[in-house]
């Protein structure tokens, strides 16, 4: 999972707060879910600080808690229900067990998650911890009425465009460049989608943006051993809820790129494939209902220009075209 960030000074203060989290815990807002974070293992404190550091504080009551401990939860004896490369998942009703393929594991219910064990040295251990936290966050949010989609989102005038696509498709690039032309950046990787009848709202999960070096500012911080060479521009994410008004499947195009209509079935499939906690029956049913609502909205394929220069100058035009077609006010 990527490092949350709302700018360098804010991030430094927030990381200091999170590093000081002890058995007394720290209240924070995970998207719009009040959560208490407790770090009992000093060996994991620094990484946990980066993962949760700049999420907003929440001094009031919490709905769920995340405990980081030195002891790993026990792994089930049976075969896993789902496997994502080296990450294995076991589900039993509202319970989730996540295994990293090594000594780091997590166990989560609707209201409590325990992450424990040895992270290991170097970037591989860090990456595994982040992926485990990704699944834990999705589980907690999804079982508390908040679907989590692997996607990006931008907003304007109270309306949001949900951006879906595989890793490397250009979701982060699209969202970041749209934010430079006046759109609010909700998230570039994980988005909470809440349904109320036939209406969907999008709320971003605050994590540090990671974009290709050819569209980032020259002074943007690098990411250690990131195989895609991405960088972290200092961008403030919007914590508000925006009404989802359109969906775009992001892909790399040719020339100047373009915006074209796409079938609702393809959008529904992309959304269902983006919800990492949909292995739970109740969550999967809600994901289907949300996908049905998305299918009624304006659906597009957003094709990015094929060179960095054209992307930097052309994405604003593409989003304006999308907004006008979808009826999103400026």
Secondary structure, 3 states (H helix, E strand, C coil): CCCCCCCHHHHHHHHHHHHCCCCCCEEEEECCEEEEEEECCHHHHHHHHHHHCCCCECCCCCCEEEEEECCCCCCCCCCCCEEECCEEEEEECCEEEEECCCCCEEEECCCEEEEECCCCCHHHHHHHHHHHHHHHHHHHHHHCCCEEEEEEEEEECCEEEEEECCCCCCHHHHHHHHHCCCCEEEECCEEEEEEECCEEEEEECCCCCCECCCCCCCCCEECCCCCCCCEECCCCCCCCCEEEEEEEEEEECCCCCEEEECCHHHHHHHHHHCCCCCCCHHHHHHHHHHHHHHCCCEEEEEEECCCHHHHHHHHHHHHHHHHHHHCCCC
